[in-house]
Amino acid sequence: MSGVVLSEQFLKSAICEVTEVRRTNQGFELSLPQAYASGHFVTVIVAPTQDGFVVHDNSLGAMALQATGTSRASILADEVTTGIAHYGCELNEFRVSRKCSSADEIALSAILVGCASRLVADQALKVGKMPMADFKSRLVGVVADIVGIKRIRTNEQIRGHLGSRYKVSTVVLDSKQARPMAFVEPVVDQKAIARRFKEFYDISLNESYSNVQRVSVLDDVHEIPKGDALLMQEVSTLLRFKDAPALFRQWTTLQ
């Protein structure tokens, strides 16, 4: 036993500690004390509108489901959209959202959007399609354990050189948590090669990220053709999952 005495104050503090808020160009990003099956915290965006506020999940629920190989059409199935409606939320372009007329409604709306977003992502559990998400979760966990949770951002939106936006799985910040020093993406199988190559190639041409290391990590249980491996090496450092921690540990000494 740790010697901690359970109390109302302790439990409230423990929950609050896993909740973070930060300002972004979309509004305020709020991580909730909820998690997807992948292990990532549910995150929502709170933004002002002309007649109040809107809370949305930035399509994270849909992306978590798509990452398992589930088709986009499955996200729009009647069962899913009906469930979202039961939480008082809407699904627009795969983004779960809820409108608020006053600031007093934001907290409850954030919780409801988080629940609805999880409902979307959890569709993968019904068809047993979690291996890809599990690998991504394991990879994020290893990075966080080595460099520290405060130095990583997950599912961060990054621009390519022509304006295309990408959700980078893991962004590693410098020791001052001021700027990105590495982008880390999982490569589960051959199907992921084309998507990851396009993403890293486009980002590599953005001068804002010219000094940011790009890292692709292969799942040890899958093999990819040599040609595809060489292709990824053109735009990133390509590593096996078992070899990746050695590189991550180097980041702990870099300023």
Summary of the structure (lengths in Angstrom):
residues: 255
radius of gyration: 19.1
end to end distance: 37.3
largest distance: 58.4
contacts: 764
relative contact order: 0.10
helix: 43%
strand: 28%
